[in-house]
Amino acid sequence: MWQNFFAVSIKNSSIGMISELKIELNTLINLEYDTAKLQAIIKQTTLKQHTDFEDHYDYLTKLQMENRKLKHRFAVIKKSITEEQETNGKMHNDDNLSITEHLEKVFTSAIANAYPCFCNVRAIIAAVNVSSPFGDYQCNNAMGLSKKMKIEGIIKAARDIAVDIQKCIPESPIIEKLEVSSAGFINIFLSKKFAVRSLTNMLRDGVRPPRVLKQRVLVDFSSPNIAKQMHVGHLRSTIIGESICRLLEFLQHDVIRINHLGDWGTQFGMLIAHLEDCFPNFINESPPIGDLQEFYKESKKRFDSDDNFKKRAYNRVVTLQKGKTESIKAWQHICDVSRKEFQQIYDRLDVTIHERGESFYQSRMLKVVEFLRVKGLLEFDDGREIMWPDDSKSGIPLTIIKSDGGFTYDTSDMAAIRHRVEEDLATWIIYVVDSGQSTHFNAIFKAAKRCGILNSNVHRVDHVQFGLVLGEDGKKFKTRSGDTVKLADLLDEGMKYSLKQLQERGRDQILTPEELVEAQEAVAYGCIKYTDLSHNRISDYIFSFDKMLDDRGNTAVYLLYTYTRICSIARNSGDDFSNLGAILDTYNIKLDHKKEWKLAKTLLKLHDVLIQCARGLFLHYLCEFCYEVCVVFTEFYDDCYCIEKNKSGQIISVNHSRILLCEATAVVLRKCFHILGLKPVSKM
Ligand SMILES: NC(=[NH2+])NCCC[C@H](N)C(=O)O
């Protein structure tokens, strides 16, 4: 604890010192630059034999003197920066920086040291294909720097610049060697020692999260509407939202999961009026509404055809908003029916979410309206009160108050964003909602900035949008009879398909009934989730159980099978993985074989991938990574024996180092599976 505290203080103070030194260094560099420019001008002037050469000459001599002094100070500062960085580097070796981040840090300072005038240039580091013989990562700055210099009139080949940068790279525990290509790329080879240490640590302590700036994040996802069908759009939001929460939780953010249920609005007037007629005793006895959609349709029919009913329905909207006990009770009953249905889906999909529906904001809507009015941001327009998202007053305005005095979806989202920022104290708000609502969210975000709820320097807001789910005919996803697909039916169908597949493989003969159900659920729900997550969320995708359940290619089934295979290798080795510490004390991971090394390097990309996913909130990168891990593992397993058996199937030797590598692969996959919502099964 004290050690940590001490380390943090030292780190902070040295970071402070570095930045001070850097500012000073910058000033010096600028001066040097000015000098160089003046020199150039003077040279030209001399050539043209300008008359006021003498004046310039005096000035030049003075500048040159000044320059010499500055150069000396510059050398002193440069030296102390390097020293600071070295001590810092030593202290932070064990920090959970991803490999790319670490390399970025090292190369950025090397560029600054080699070319102080480029001290603001950030290193560009790219991962290279794991099979490439030209290193594992690359620094690509030299070409760009050469162009920049050319503009300033300095001709220097990219390759030479790369060599200069290379010379300034301090010793790094993760770099084995560097090579400069003729084009000016710096090829970076990872150190095997570092890889062994990282994998061993991971086996001992589990996958530790990469270091990020911790934030309170509110994720608004799923959010279906009461009495309406929870459709595939909500399914996508539920799956993507849950995974985003898991990812951000793993990155140590403080995550609030919110179900912004559509539980408020004028439709409740007719539902309540209809409930009163169908179940007059609803106050004392919970009404047995079997099919709420049917109930909704019936009440809508009456609303459209019966004027008396319509009047009563309008009146019920008023009594509900005023909080009259009977109407509230009726409303609660109706919400409960939907709530139970939604909860069943969440349980099946292993989704955790906290309900905070639109009704929650009823009183807060009044307040946000007042807030906007006081700021002078509401304008009358044809009986309504509107607010323009920005000062240019272009685009579509938000309707804050309708002409009948009621509030809208815009009003409740303004109240919600205010509550999230001011009361939940969220600094990052994520809305996982289909692309169809992007105009709405753009307007809300702009308006919230305009009225001062959001501050761009403090708050991050994202509309995590996604495309449609299509049927196999490429059209909107519907049942054969043309109805919208009920989510519960869809999950049931997935269960049937997965059972059929397991039976075709004869798994029902091998697994116990419990194991079979476990495998069936893992495959069914896993494939539905994974198909959704493995596509770039922006695009539409075609829903097909046949494709989802393919055991080749980038599918959940392929990943789950590979995972079970890895588990069975470990099981057959006879090593006791419940006591991993003891195994690690006896055996080391070795990375001598080409395929062992390739697998290790692939596994070590995990942190980079997680950071990449969190940056744009795209999970398909993580799916691609899992697939790559499984493919590379299979290559390794094909080429490297882990357990050697004789002709009669008896084990004659176990390569424990490789078993450890298998286990490291399983650890990485388990972490990814958790984020993607896949349930790993050890037998399948
Ligand atoms: N804060 C929000 N507007 N969240 C999304 C709500 C989604 C809405 N209930 C719908 O089904 O379309």
The ligand as an ORCA input file, in Angstrom:
! r2SCAN-3c Opt
* xyz 1 1
  N     -32.702      7.014    -24.030
  C     -33.235      6.378    -25.036
  N     -33.942      7.036    -25.921
  N     -33.004      5.053    -25.152
  C     -33.521      4.229    -26.177
  C     -34.975      3.941    -26.055
  C     -35.480      3.053    -27.162
  C     -36.964      3.093    -27.369
  N     -37.669      2.605    -26.239
  C     -37.296      2.266    -28.602
  O     -37.749      1.157    -28.485
  O     -37.096      2.726    -29.697
*
